[in-house]
Amino acid sequence: MTVAVLLYFTFINLQRVAERLLQDQLIPGWLGMWWLPLLMLAVAGAIQWIDSNWFWAQRRRWRIRRA
């Protein structure tokens, strides 16, 4: 639950940053705020991937090979 709250606050803060960047025309209008949801989807995907059994199985195999 803590991670979800931290991600929510991070998203809200990044949204405000993105709005400010658009207002100040520091990022082009065609880019808009599309990068923010895509970034958060990438973060969610990374969390899902790390939380999956496949990741930990591969990590164990890598550690065994390395030792």
N, C-alpha and C positions, 0 to 999 in steps of 0.2 A: 504494500500500500504506500509505503514511503517513496518508493521509486516512482510510482504513478503520480504522486503529488509533486515531486521534484520535476518530472517531465512536463506536467501541466504548467507549472510556474515558468519553466524554461521556454515552453512554447509561447506563453503569453508575453514574456519579455522579448523574445525574438520577433514576435509579431509587432510589438511597438517599435523595435529597432527597424524592422522592414518598412513600416509606415513612415518613420522619420527619414529613412534613406530615399524613399520615393518622393516625399515632400521636398527634400533638399536636392532632388534630381541627381543623386550620387549613383543610383543604379538606373538603367534604362527602363522606360515605361513598358516595353514589350516583355521584359523579364517579370516585372510586377512583383507579386508576392508568391509566385508559383514555387519558388525555391524552398520556401518554408515548409509547406506540407510534404514536399518530396524529401526534404531533410529528415523530417519527423518519421516518415515512412521508412526511410533507411535506418534510422535509429531503432524503430520497432522491429524491423526485419533482423537487425543485428542482435537485438535482445532475444528474439525467438530462436535465432540460429545458435546463440551461445547456450540457451536454455535447453536445446534439443539434446537427445541422447547421442545423436550422431557426432556432434561436436566433441563431447566428452570421450566417446569411444576413439575418435581419431586422435585426440590429445594423448590418451593413454598409449596408443600405438606409437605415436611420435616419441614419447618419453622412453618407451622400451627400446626403440631403435637407437635412440641417442645414448643410452646407457651402455 
